[in-house]
Amino acid sequence: MSKVLQPAGWPRPKGYANGVAARGTMVFVAGQIGWTPEGNFESDTFADQARQTFLNTKAVLDEAGAAPEHMVRQTWYITSKAEYLDQAREVGAAYREVFGRSFPAMAVVEVTALMEDRAKIEIETTAVVPDNGTSQEDTP
């Protein structure tokens, strides 16, 4: 089972959790970027690449028998804070479309470049699939 960690008196975060405690089979998803499974970028907009990155992450989770509610941690590496903020509404809509309302503990870090020159976002994900196969008991 997973439990969202929400310290007393802290405001509830929007779009992420302050922390998550979990028990089960750990799944580590390597950094995924916004290209198709064939290695092609279909767009150079931040929101489009973010959506594809979410789809790629979900495909790896599916392969492990994990679901979005099993995500406990994500680290996002982005090449432009300004682009991210300008397209935050579209990114949020794409996130909810792919992952629903599962919000793991997150960090977003602006970097000067990613290994693939056209990539604007890369996301690493950790998930924990409960030993009994049940879903997360708390959501933020």
N, CA, C and O atoms as a GROMACS GRO file, in nm:
protein
  560
    1MET      N    1   0.083  -0.118   0.000
    1MET     CA    2   0.000   0.000   0.000
    1MET      C    3   0.088   0.124   0.000
    1MET      O    4   0.203   0.120   0.044
    2SER      N    5   0.033   0.233  -0.050
    2SER     CA    6   0.101   0.362  -0.050
    2SER      C    7   0.022   0.459   0.037
    2SER      O    8  -0.100   0.449   0.049
    3LYS      N    9   0.094   0.551   0.097
    3LYS     CA   10   0.030   0.653   0.178
    3LYS      C   11   0.094   0.787   0.147
    3LYS      O   12   0.216   0.801   0.152
    4VAL      N   13   0.011   0.885   0.113
    4VAL     CA   14   0.058   1.020   0.090
    4VAL      C   15   0.095   1.081   0.224
    4VAL      O   16   0.021   1.069   0.321
    5LEU      N   17   0.209   1.146   0.229
    5LEU     CA   18   0.257   1.209   0.352
    5LEU      C   19   0.225   1.358   0.346
    5LEU      O   20   0.281   1.432   0.266
    6GLN      N   21   0.134   1.401   0.433
    6GLN     CA   22   0.088   1.540   0.436
    6GLN      C   23   0.102   1.591   0.578
    6GLN      O   24   0.012   1.571   0.660
    7PRO      N   25   0.215   1.659   0.610
    7PRO     CA   26   0.232   1.708   0.746
    7PRO      C   27   0.119   1.800   0.791
    7PRO      O   28   0.068   1.880   0.712
    8ALA      N   29   0.080   1.787   0.916
    8ALA     CA   30  -0.028   1.868   0.973
    8ALA      C   31   0.005   2.016   0.958
    8ALA      O   32   0.117   2.060   0.985
    9GLY      N   33  -0.094   2.093   0.914
    9GLY     CA   34  -0.078   2.236   0.902
    9GLY      C   35  -0.018   2.283   0.770
    9GLY      O   36  -0.020   2.402   0.741
   10TRP      N   37   0.036   2.190   0.692
   10TRP     CA   38   0.094   2.230   0.562
   10TRP      C   39  -0.019   2.244   0.461
   10TRP      O   40  -0.115   2.167   0.465
   11PRO      N   41  -0.009   2.341   0.370
   11PRO     CA   42  -0.110   2.349   0.264
   11PRO      C   43  -0.096   2.230   0.170
   11PRO      O   44   0.014   2.182   0.143
   12ARG      N   45  -0.210   2.181   0.121
   12ARG     CA   46  -0.210   2.067   0.029
   12ARG      C   47  -0.151   2.112  -0.104
   12ARG      O   48  -0.200   2.208  -0.163
   13PRO      N   49  -0.045   2.044  -0.152
   13PRO     CA   50   0.015   2.082  -0.280
   13PRO      C   51  -0.078   2.049  -0.397
   13PRO      O   52  -0.164   1.962  -0.387
   14LYS      N   53  -0.060   2.120  -0.506
   14LYS     CA   54  -0.140   2.096  -0.626
   14LYS      C   55  -0.051   2.032  -0.732
   14LYS      O   56   0.049   2.090  -0.774
   15GLY      N   57  -0.088   1.912  -0.775
   15GLY     CA   58  -0.015   1.845  -0.882
   15GLY      C   59   0.101   1.759  -0.837
   15GLY      O   60   0.173   1.705  -0.922
   16TYR      N   61   0.123   1.746  -0.708
   16TYR     CA   62   0.228   1.659  -0.656
   16TYR      C   63   0.200   1.630  -0.510
   16TYR      O   64   0.109   1.689  -0.451
   17ALA      N   65   0.275   1.539  -0.452
   17ALA     CA   66   0.265   1.509  -0.309
   17ALA      C   67   0.395   1.553  -0.242
   17ALA      O   68   0.501   1.550  -0.304
   18ASN      N   69   0.386   1.593  -0.116
   18ASN     CA   70   0.507   1.626  -0.041
   18ASN      C   71   0.592   1.502  -0.018
   18ASN      O   72   0.715   1.510  -0.013
   19GLY      N   73   0.529   1.389  -0.003
   19GLY     CA   74   0.600   1.264   0.018
   19GLY      C   75   0.504   1.147   0.007
   19GLY      O   76   0.383   1.163   0.017
   20VAL      N   77   0.561   1.028  -0.015
   20VAL     CA   78   0.481   0.906  -0.027
   20VAL      C   79   0.557   0.794   0.043
   20VAL      O   80   0.677   0.777   0.022
   21ALA      N   81   0.487   0.718   0.126
   21ALA     CA   82   0.544   0.597   0.186
   21ALA      C   83   0.478   0.479   0.116
   21ALA      O   84   0.357   0.480   0.094
   22ALA      N   85   0.557   0.377   0.081
   22ALA     CA   86   0.501   0.265   0.005
   22ALA      C   87   0.573   0.135   0.041
   22ALA      O   88   0.687   0.135   0.087
   23ARG      N   89   0.502   0.026   0.017
   23ARG     CA   90   0.557  -0.106   0.039
   23ARG      C   91   0.516  -0.194  -0.079
   23ARG      O   92   0.400  -0.191  -0.120
   24GLY      N   93   0.611  -0.271  -0.134
   24GLY     CA   94   0.579  -0.360  -0.244
   24GLY      C   95   0.696  -0.376  -0.340
   24GLY      O   96   0.812  -0.356  -0.302
   25THR      N   97   0.665  -0.412  -0.464
   25THR     CA   98   0.766  -0.431  -0.567
   25THR      C   99   0.801  -0.297  -0.629
   25THR      O  100   0.714  -0.227  -0.681
   26MET      N  101   0.928  -0.261  -0.623
   26MET     CA  102   0.972  -0.132  -0.676
   26MET      C  103   0.995  -0.142  -0.826
   26MET      O  104   1.052  -0.240  -0.876
   27VAL      N  105   0.950  -0.038  -0.897
   27VAL     CA  106   0.968  -0.029  -1.042
   27VAL      C  107   1.040   0.103  -1.069
   27VAL      O  108   0.994   0.209  -1.027
   28PHE      N  109   1.152   0.095  -1.139
   28PHE     CA  110   1.232   0.213  -1.172
   28PHE      C  111   1.225   0.236  -1.322
   28PHE      O  112   1.268   0.152  -1.401
   29VAL      N  113   1.170   0.351  -1.361
   29VAL     CA  114   1.157   0.384  -1.502
   29VAL      C  115   1.269   0.482  -1.538
   29VAL      O  116   1.280   0.589  -1.479
   30ALA      N  117   1.351   0.443  -1.634
   30ALA     CA  118   1.461   0.529  -1.680
   30ALA      C  119   1.404   0.659  -1.735
   30ALA      O  120   1.285   0.668  -1.764
   31GLY      N  121   1.488   0.758  -1.750
   31GLY     CA  122   1.446   0.886  -1.805
   31GLY      C  123   1.379   0.868  -1.940
   31GLY      O  124   1.439   0.815  -2.035
   32GLN      N  125   1.254   0.911  -1.948
   32GLN     CA  126   1.178   0.905  -2.073
   32GLN      C  127   1.168   1.045  -2.130
   32GLN      O  128   1.156   1.143  -2.057
   33ILE      N  129   1.174   1.054  -2.263
   33ILE     CA  130   1.166   1.182  -2.331
   33ILE      C  131   1.048   1.181  -2.428
   33ILE      O  132   0.979   1.080  -2.442
   34GLY      N  133   1.027   1.293  -2.495
   34GLY     CA  134   0.909   1.313  -2.577
   34GLY      C  135   0.919   1.266  -2.720
   34GLY      O  136   0.869   1.333  -2.811
   35TRP      N  137   0.982   1.153  -2.743
   35TRP     CA  138   0.980   1.095  -2.877
   35TRP      C  139   0.896   0.970  -2.879
   35TRP      O  140   0.865   0.912  -2.774
   36THR      N  141   0.857   0.929  -2.999
   36THR     CA  142   0.773   0.810  -3.014
   36THR      C  143   0.856   0.686  -2.985
   36THR      O  144   0.979   0.695  -2.977
   37PRO      N  145   0.791   0.570  -2.969
   37PRO     CA  146   0.866   0.446  -2.947
   37PRO      C  147   0.967   0.417  -3.059
   37PRO      O  148   1.064   0.343  -3.038
   38GLU      N  149   0.944   0.474  -3.177
   38GLU     CA  150   1.037   0.455  -3.290
   38GLU      C  151   1.154   0.554  -3.285
   38GLU      O  152   1.243   0.548  -3.370
   39GLY      N  153   1.154   0.644  -3.187
   39GLY     CA  154   1.264   0.739  -3.172
   39GLY      C  155   1.248   0.865  -3.254
   39GLY      O  156   1.347   0.930  -3.287
   40ASN      N  157   1.123   0.902  -3.288
   40ASN     CA  158   1.098   1.023  -3.367
   40ASN      C  159   1.027   1.128  -3.283
   40ASN      O  160   0.936   1.096  -3.207
   41PHE      N  161   1.070   1.252  -3.298
   41PHE     CA  162   1.000   1.364  -3.234
   41PHE      C  163   0.893   1.410  -3.331
   41PHE      O  164   0.923   1.446  -3.445
   42GLU      N  165   0.766   1.409  -3.287
   42GLU     CA  166   0.657   1.453  -3.372
   42GLU      C  167   0.626   1.600  -3.352
   42GLU      O  168   0.549   1.659  -3.429
   43SER      N  169   0.686   1.662  -3.249
   43SER     CA  170   0.659   1.802  -3.220
   43SER      C  171   0.777   1.861  -3.143
   43SER      O  172   0.851   1.790  -3.074
   44ASP      N  173   0.792   1.992  -3.157
   44ASP     CA  174   0.892   2.062  -3.078
   44ASP      C  175   0.829   2.152  -2.972
   44ASP      O  176   0.899   2.232  -2.910
   45THR      N  177   0.696   2.139  -2.950
   45THR     CA  178   0.636   2.217  -2.843
   45THR      C  179   0.652   2.141  -2.711
   45THR      O  180   0.649   2.018  -2.707
   46PHE      N  181   0.670   2.217  -2.605
   46PHE     CA  182   0.692   2.157  -2.474
   46PHE      C  183   0.576   2.067  -2.433
   46PHE      O  184   0.598   1.954  -2.390
   47ALA      N  185   0.453   2.117  -2.445
   47ALA     CA  186   0.336   2.040  -2.402
   47ALA      C  187   0.323   1.909  -2.479
   47ALA      O  188   0.291   1.806  -2.420
   48ASP      N  189   0.346   1.912  -2.610
   48ASP     CA  190   0.337   1.790  -2.690
   48ASP      C  191   0.443   1.689  -2.648
   48ASP      O  192   0.416   1.570  -2.637
   49GLN      N  193   0.565   1.738  -2.625
   49GLN     CA  194   0.671   1.647  -2.582
   49GLN      C  195   0.642   1.593  -2.442
   49GLN      O  196   0.672   1.478  -2.412
   50ALA      N  197   0.585   1.676  -2.356
   50ALA     CA  198   0.549   1.628  -2.222
   50ALA      C  199   0.446   1.516  -2.232
   50ALA      O  200   0.459   1.413  -2.166
   51ARG      N  201   0.344   1.535  -2.314
   51ARG     CA  202   0.240   1.432  -2.330
   51ARG      C  203   0.302   1.301  -2.378
   51ARG      O  204   0.269   1.195  -2.324
   52GLN      N  205   0.390   1.307  -2.477
   52GLN     CA  206   0.454   1.185  -2.527
   52GLN      C  207   0.542   1.122  -2.419
   52GLN      O  208   0.549   1.000  -2.408
   53THR      N  209   0.608   1.206  -2.340
   53THR     CA  210   0.690   1.155  -2.229
   53THR      C  211   0.602   1.081  -2.129
   53THR      O  212   0.640   0.975  -2.078
   54PHE      N  213   0.483   1.136  -2.099
   54PHE     CA  214   0.390   1.068  -2.009
   54PHE      C  215   0.347   0.933  -2.068
   54PHE      O  216   0.343   0.833  -1.996
   55LEU      N  217   0.316   0.932  -2.197
   55LEU     CA  218   0.275   0.806  -2.262
   55LEU      C  219   0.387   0.703  -2.257
   55LEU      O  220   0.362   0.585  -2.233
   56ASN      N  221   0.511   0.747  -2.280
   56ASN     CA  222   0.625   0.655  -2.276
   56ASN      C  223   0.644   0.600  -2.135
   56ASN      O  224   0.670   0.481  -2.117
   57THR      N  225   0.629   0.686  -2.036
   57THR     CA  226   0.642   0.642  -1.896
   57THR      C  227   0.533   0.541  -1.863
   57THR      O  228   0.561   0.438  -1.801
   58LYS      N  229   0.410   0.569  -1.904
   58LYS     CA  230   0.299   0.478  -1.877
   58LYS      C  231   0.321   0.343  -1.944
   58LYS      O  232   0.287   0.240  -1.887
   59ALA      N  233   0.378   0.341  -2.064
   59ALA     CA  234   0.405   0.214  -2.134
   59ALA      C  235   0.503   0.128  -2.054
   59ALA      O  236   0.486   0.007  -2.046
   60VAL      N  237   0.605   0.190  -1.996
   60VAL     CA  238   0.700   0.114  -1.914
   60VAL      C  239   0.633   0.066  -1.786
   60VAL      O  240   0.653  -0.048  -1.743
   61LEU      N  241   0.553   0.152  -1.724
   61LEU     CA  242   0.479   0.110  -1.605
   61LEU      C  243   0.388  -0.009  -1.637
   61LEU      O  244   0.383  -0.106  -1.562
   62ASP      N  245   0.317  -0.001  -1.750
   62ASP     CA  246   0.229  -0.111  -1.792
   62ASP      C  247   0.307  -0.241  -1.805
   62ASP      O  248   0.260  -0.347  -1.765
   63GLU      N  249   0.425  -0.232  -1.862
   63GLU     CA  250   0.510  -0.351  -1.882
   63GLU      C  251   0.544  -0.418  -1.749
   63GLU      O  252   0.562  -0.539  -1.743
   64ALA      N  253   0.552  -0.338  -1.643
   64ALA     CA  254   0.585  -0.389  -1.510
   64ALA      C  255   0.461  -0.431  -1.432
   64ALA      O  256   0.473  -0.478  -1.318
   65GLY      N  257   0.343  -0.415  -1.490
   65GLY     CA  258   0.221  -0.444  -1.416
   65GLY      C  259   0.186  -0.334  -1.318
   65GLY      O  260   0.109  -0.355  -1.225
   66ALA      N  261   0.243  -0.216  -1.340
   66ALA     CA  262   0.216  -0.102  -1.254
   66ALA      C  263   0.118  -0.009  -1.322
   66ALA      O  264   0.101  -0.013  -1.444
   67ALA      N  265   0.053   0.074  -1.243
   67ALA     CA  266  -0.042   0.172  -1.293
   67ALA      C  267  -0.002   0.309  -1.240
   67ALA      O  268   0.081   0.318  -1.149
   68PRO      N  269  -0.058   0.416  -1.295
   68PRO     CA  270  -0.022   0.550  -1.247
   68PRO      C  271  -0.036   0.568  -1.096
   68PRO      O  272   0.044   0.640  -1.035
   69GLU      N  273  -0.135   0.504  -1.035
   69GLU     CA  274  -0.151   0.521  -0.891
   69GLU      C  275  -0.038   0.457  -0.810
   69GLU      O  276  -0.029   0.477  -0.689
   70HIS      N  277   0.047   0.379  -0.877
   70HIS     CA  278   0.162   0.319  -0.809
   70HIS      C  279   0.285   0.408  -0.813
   70HIS      O  280   0.386   0.378  -0.749
   71MET      N  281   0.279   0.520  -0.890
   71MET     CA  282   0.394   0.611  -0.895
   71MET      C  283   0.413   0.675  -0.758
   71MET      O  284   0.317   0.725  -0.699
   72VAL      N  285   0.536   0.675  -0.709
   72VAL     CA  286   0.564   0.738  -0.581
   72VAL      C  287   0.662   0.854  -0.593
   72VAL      O  288   0.671   0.937  -0.503
   73ARG      N  289   0.735   0.861  -0.706
   73ARG     CA  290   0.838   0.965  -0.721
   73ARG      C  291   0.860   0.993  -0.869
   73ARG      O  292   0.868   0.900  -0.949
   74GLN      N  293   0.871   1.120  -0.904
   74GLN     CA  294   0.912   1.160  -1.038
   74GLN      C  295   1.011   1.276  -1.026
   74GLN      O  296   0.996   1.363  -0.941
   75THR      N  297   1.112   1.273  -1.112
   75THR     CA  298   1.201   1.387  -1.128
   75THR      C  299   1.192   1.430  -1.273
   75THR      O  300   1.220   1.351  -1.364
   76TRP      N  301   1.153   1.553  -1.295
   76TRP     CA  302   1.140   1.610  -1.429
   76TRP      C  303   1.263   1.697  -1.454
   76TRP      O  304   1.299   1.781  -1.372
   77TYR      N  305   1.326   1.677  -1.568
   77TYR     CA  306   1.435   1.761  -1.615
   77TYR      C  307   1.381   1.837  -1.736
   77TYR      O  308   1.341   1.776  -1.835
   78ILE      N  309   1.381   1.969  -1.729
   78ILE     CA  310   1.326   2.050  -1.838
   78ILE      C  311   1.434   2.148  -1.886
   78ILE      O  312   1.519   2.192  -1.810
   79THR      N  313   1.428   2.180  -2.015
   79THR     CA  314   1.528   2.270  -2.071
   79THR      C  315   1.487   2.417  -2.067
   79THR      O  316   1.569   2.504  -2.096
   80SER      N  317   1.362   2.445  -2.032
   80SER     CA  318   1.317   2.585  -2.025
   80SER      C  319   1.206   2.601  -1.922
   80SER      O  320   1.094   2.553  -1.942
   81LYS      N  321   1.238   2.667  -1.814
   81LYS     CA  322   1.136   2.698  -1.713
   81LYS      C  323   1.027   2.784  -1.775
   81LYS      O  324   0.909   2.765  -1.745
   82ALA      N  325   1.064   2.879  -1.859
   82ALA     CA  326   0.967   2.969  -1.922
   82ALA      C  327   0.868   2.892  -2.009
   82ALA      O  328   0.747   2.916  -2.001
   83GLU      N  329   0.917   2.800  -2.092
   83GLU     CA  330   0.827   2.719  -2.176
   83GLU      C  331   0.734   2.634  -2.089
   83GLU      O  332   0.615   2.624  -2.117
   84TYR      N  333   0.790   2.574  -1.985
   84TYR     CA  334   0.710   2.493  -1.894
   84TYR      C  335   0.597   2.577  -1.834
   84TYR      O  336   0.481   2.535  -1.835
   85LEU      N  337   0.630   2.694  -1.782
   85LEU     CA  338   0.529   2.779  -1.719
   85LEU      C  339   0.428   2.831  -1.821
   85LEU      O  340   0.309   2.839  -1.791
   86ASP      N  341   0.475   2.867  -1.941
   86ASP     CA  342   0.385   2.917  -2.045
   86ASP      C  343   0.284   2.811  -2.089
   86ASP      O  344   0.172   2.845  -2.128
   87GLN      N  345   0.322   2.683  -2.082
   87GLN     CA  346   0.235   2.574  -2.129
   87GLN      C  347   0.187   2.486  -2.014
   87GLN      O  348   0.144   2.373  -2.036
   88ALA      N  349   0.193   2.537  -1.892
   88ALA     CA  350   0.158   2.458  -1.774
   88ALA      C  351   0.016   2.404  -1.780
   88ALA      O  352  -0.008   2.290  -1.739
   89ARG      N  353  -0.079   2.482  -1.829
   89ARG     CA  354  -0.218   2.436  -1.838
   89ARG      C  355  -0.228   2.315  -1.931
   89ARG      O  356  -0.295   2.217  -1.898
   90GLU      N  357  -0.163   2.322  -2.047
   90GLU     CA  358  -0.167   2.211  -2.142
   90GLU      C  359  -0.092   2.088  -2.087
   90GLU      O  360  -0.135   1.974  -2.106
   91VAL      N  361   0.020   2.113  -2.019
   91VAL     CA  362   0.096   2.003  -1.959
   91VAL      C  363   0.011   1.935  -1.852
   91VAL      O  364   0.007   1.812  -1.846
   92GLY      N  365  -0.056   2.013  -1.768
   92GLY     CA  366  -0.141   1.956  -1.663
   92GLY      C  367  -0.255   1.874  -1.721
   92GLY      O  368  -0.287   1.767  -1.669
   93ALA      N  369  -0.316   1.923  -1.828
   93ALA     CA  370  -0.426   1.849  -1.893
   93ALA      C  371  -0.374   1.717  -1.950
   93ALA      O  372  -0.439   1.614  -1.936
   94ALA      N  373  -0.257   1.720  -2.013
   94ALA     CA  374  -0.199   1.597  -2.068
   94ALA      C  375  -0.163   1.499  -1.956
   94ALA      O  376  -0.184   1.379  -1.970
   95TYR      N  377  -0.109   1.552  -1.846
   95TYR     CA  378  -0.074   1.467  -1.732
   95TYR      C  379  -0.198   1.394  -1.682
   95TYR      O  380  -0.196   1.272  -1.663
   96ARG      N  381  -0.308   1.469  -1.660
   96ARG     CA  382  -0.431   1.407  -1.608
   96ARG      C  383  -0.491   1.310  -1.710
   96ARG      O  384  -0.549   1.209  -1.671
   97GLU      N  385  -0.478   1.339  -1.839
   97GLU     CA  386  -0.527   1.249  -1.943
   97GLU      C  387  -0.457   1.113  -1.936
   97GLU      O  388  -0.521   1.009  -1.951
   98VAL      N  389  -0.326   1.114  -1.915
   98VAL     CA  390  -0.247   0.990  -1.916
   98VAL      C  391  -0.243   0.924  -1.778
   98VAL      O  392  -0.258   0.803  -1.768
   99PHE      N  393  -0.222   1.003  -1.673
   99PHE     CA  394  -0.200   0.948  -1.539
   99PHE      C  395  -0.320   0.962  -1.446
   99PHE      O  396  -0.319   0.905  -1.336
  100GLY      N  397  -0.422   1.034  -1.485
  100GLY     CA  398  -0.535   1.057  -1.396
  100GLY      C  399  -0.496   1.153  -1.286
  100GLY      O  400  -0.420   1.248  -1.308
  101ARG      N  401  -0.548   1.128  -1.167
  101ARG     CA  402  -0.521   1.218  -1.054
  101ARG      C  403  -0.424   1.154  -0.955
  101ARG      O  404  -0.440   1.167  -0.834
  102SER      N  405  -0.324   1.085  -1.009
  102SER     CA  406  -0.218   1.026  -0.927
  102SER      C  407  -0.100   1.123  -0.924
  102SER      O  408  -0.038   1.148  -1.027
  103PHE      N  409  -0.070   1.177  -0.808
  103PHE     CA  410   0.033   1.277  -0.796
  103PHE      C  411   0.142   1.231  -0.700
  103PHE      O  412   0.124   1.239  -0.578
  104PRO      N  413   0.254   1.181  -0.753
  104PRO     CA  414   0.363   1.136  -0.667
  104PRO      C  415   0.443   1.254  -0.612
  104PRO      O  416   0.419   1.369  -0.648
  105ALA      N  417   0.538   1.224  -0.526
  105ALA     CA  418   0.636   1.325  -0.485
  105ALA      C  419   0.716   1.362  -0.610
  105ALA      O  420   0.755   1.274  -0.686
  106MET      N  421   0.740   1.491  -0.631
  106MET     CA  422   0.803   1.537  -0.755
  106MET      C  423   0.908   1.643  -0.729
  106MET      O  424   0.904   1.715  -0.629
  107ALA      N  425   1.000   1.651  -0.822
  107ALA     CA  426   1.093   1.763  -0.832
  107ALA      C  427   1.102   1.799  -0.980
  107ALA      O  428   1.100   1.710  -1.066
  108VAL      N  429   1.112   1.927  -1.010
  108VAL     CA  430   1.132   1.976  -1.146
  108VAL      C  431   1.261   2.056  -1.146
  108VAL      O  432   1.279   2.147  -1.065
  109VAL      N  433   1.352   2.020  -1.238
  109VAL     CA  434   1.483   2.082  -1.243
  109VAL      C  435   1.507   2.136  -1.384
  109VAL      O  436   1.491   2.063  -1.482
  110GLU      N  437   1.546   2.262  -1.394
  110GLU     CA  438   1.582   2.317  -1.525
  110GLU      C  439   1.728   2.283  -1.552
  110GLU      O  440   1.815   2.305  -1.467
  111VAL      N  441   1.753   2.230  -1.671
  111VAL     CA  442   1.888   2.192  -1.712
  111VAL      C  443   1.923   2.265  -1.842
  111VAL      O  444   1.834   2.313  -1.912
  112THR      N  445   2.051   2.274  -1.872
  112THR     CA  446   2.090   2.344  -1.994
  112THR      C  447   2.066   2.263  -2.119
  112THR      O  448   2.045   2.320  -2.227
  113ALA      N  449   2.068   2.131  -2.108
  113ALA     CA  450   2.046   2.045  -2.224
  113ALA      C  451   2.018   1.903  -2.178
  113ALA      O  452   2.051   1.866  -2.066
  114LEU      N  453   1.958   1.826  -2.267
  114LEU     CA  454   1.938   1.682  -2.245
  114LEU      C  455   2.021   1.609  -2.351
  114LEU      O  456   2.069   1.671  -2.446
  115MET      N  457   2.036   1.480  -2.337
  115MET     CA  458   2.122   1.404  -2.428
  115MET      C  459   2.073   1.408  -2.572
  115MET      O  460   2.154   1.412  -2.665
  116GLU      N  461   1.942   1.407  -2.592
  116GLU     CA  462   1.884   1.421  -2.726
  116GLU      C  463   1.860   1.569  -2.750
  116GLU      O  464   1.785   1.632  -2.676
  117ASP      N  465   1.921   1.624  -2.853
  117ASP     CA  466   1.917   1.768  -2.875
  117ASP      C  467   1.776   1.827  -2.884
  117ASP      O  468   1.754   1.938  -2.835
  118ARG      N  469   1.681   1.756  -2.944
  118ARG     CA  470   1.545   1.811  -2.958
  118ARG      C  471   1.459   1.792  -2.834
  118ARG      O  472   1.351   1.850  -2.824
  119ALA      N  473   1.505   1.712  -2.740
  119ALA     CA  474   1.426   1.686  -2.620
  119ALA      C  475   1.417   1.809  -2.532
  119ALA      O  476   1.516   1.877  -2.506
  120LYS      N  477   1.294   1.837  -2.485
  120LYS     CA  478   1.270   1.951  -2.397
  120LYS      C  479   1.239   1.906  -2.255
  120LYS      O  480   1.242   1.987  -2.162
  121ILE      N  481   1.209   1.777  -2.237
  121ILE     CA  482   1.171   1.724  -2.106
  121ILE      C  483   1.216   1.579  -2.097
  121ILE      O  484   1.210   1.504  -2.194
  122GLU      N  485   1.263   1.540  -1.979
  122GLU     CA  486   1.296   1.401  -1.948
  122GLU      C  487   1.244   1.374  -1.808
  122GLU      O  488   1.264   1.456  -1.717
  123ILE      N  489   1.179   1.260  -1.790
  123ILE     CA  490   1.120   1.227  -1.660
  123ILE      C  491   1.166   1.088  -1.616
  123ILE      O  492   1.154   0.990  -1.689
  124GLU      N  493   1.219   1.082  -1.493
  124GLU     CA  494   1.248   0.955  -1.426
  124GLU      C  495   1.134   0.928  -1.329
  124GLU      O  496   1.085   1.020  -1.264
  125THR      N  497   1.093   0.803  -1.319
  125THR     CA  498   0.980   0.768  -1.234
  125THR      C  499   1.014   0.646  -1.150
  125THR      O  500   1.080   0.553  -1.196
  126THR      N  501   0.969   0.647  -1.026
  126THR     CA  502   0.974   0.530  -0.940
  126THR      C  503   0.830   0.498  -0.901
  126THR      O  504   0.753   0.586  -0.863
  127ALA      N  505   0.796   0.370  -0.910
  127ALA     CA  506   0.664   0.322  -0.870
  127ALA      C  507   0.682   0.206  -0.774
  127ALA      O  508   0.785   0.139  -0.774
  128VAL      N  509   0.581   0.184  -0.693
  128VAL     CA  510   0.580   0.069  -0.602
  128VAL      C  511   0.446   0.000  -0.618
  128VAL      O  512   0.341   0.057  -0.590
  129VAL      N  513   0.451  -0.125  -0.665
  129VAL     CA  514   0.330  -0.205  -0.682
  129VAL      C  515   0.309  -0.283  -0.552
  129VAL      O  516   0.394  -0.362  -0.514
  130PRO      N  517   0.197  -0.260  -0.485
  130PRO     CA  518   0.173  -0.330  -0.359
  130PRO      C  519   0.178  -0.482  -0.379
  130PRO      O  520   0.136  -0.534  -0.482
  131ASP      N  521   0.229  -0.550  -0.278
  131ASP     CA  522   0.240  -0.696  -0.285
  131ASP      C  523   0.105  -0.763  -0.305
  131ASP      O  524   0.098  -0.870  -0.366
  132ASN      N  525  -0.001  -0.702  -0.255
  132ASN     CA  526  -0.133  -0.762  -0.271
  132ASN      C  527  -0.207  -0.710  -0.393
  132ASN      O  528  -0.322  -0.747  -0.416
  133GLY      N  529  -0.141  -0.623  -0.474
  133GLY     CA  530  -0.200  -0.573  -0.597
  133GLY      C  531  -0.305  -0.466  -0.580
  133GLY      O  532  -0.374  -0.432  -0.676
  134THR      N  533  -0.320  -0.411  -0.458
  134THR     CA  534  -0.422  -0.308  -0.438
  134THR      C  535  -0.368  -0.172  -0.478
  134THR      O  536  -0.248  -0.154  -0.500
  135SER      N  537  -0.458  -0.075  -0.487
  135SER     CA  538  -0.424   0.060  -0.527
  135SER      C  539  -0.380   0.144  -0.410
  135SER      O  540  -0.387   0.102  -0.294
  136GLN      N  541  -0.333   0.264  -0.442
  136GLN     CA  542  -0.292   0.361  -0.340
  136GLN      C  543  -0.412   0.395  -0.254
  136GLN      O  544  -0.521   0.418  -0.306
  137GLU      N  545  -0.395   0.399  -0.122
  137GLU     CA  546  -0.509   0.424  -0.034
  137GLU      C  547  -0.540   0.571  -0.018
  137GLU      O  548  -0.656   0.606   0.006
  138ASP      N  549  -0.442   0.660  -0.031
  138ASP     CA  550  -0.464   0.803  -0.016
  138ASP      C  551  -0.421   0.873  -0.144
  138ASP      O  552  -0.322   0.833  -0.206
  139THR      N  553  -0.491   0.975  -0.183
  139THR     CA  554  -0.447   1.060  -0.295
  139THR      C  555  -0.451   1.203  -0.251
  139THR      O  556  -0.536   1.242  -0.171
  140PRO      N  557  -0.358   1.284  -0.303
  140PRO     CA  558  -0.356   1.424  -0.260
  140PRO      C  559  -0.473   1.502  -0.317
  140PRO      O  560  -0.488   1.621  -0.290
   0.00000   0.00000   0.00000
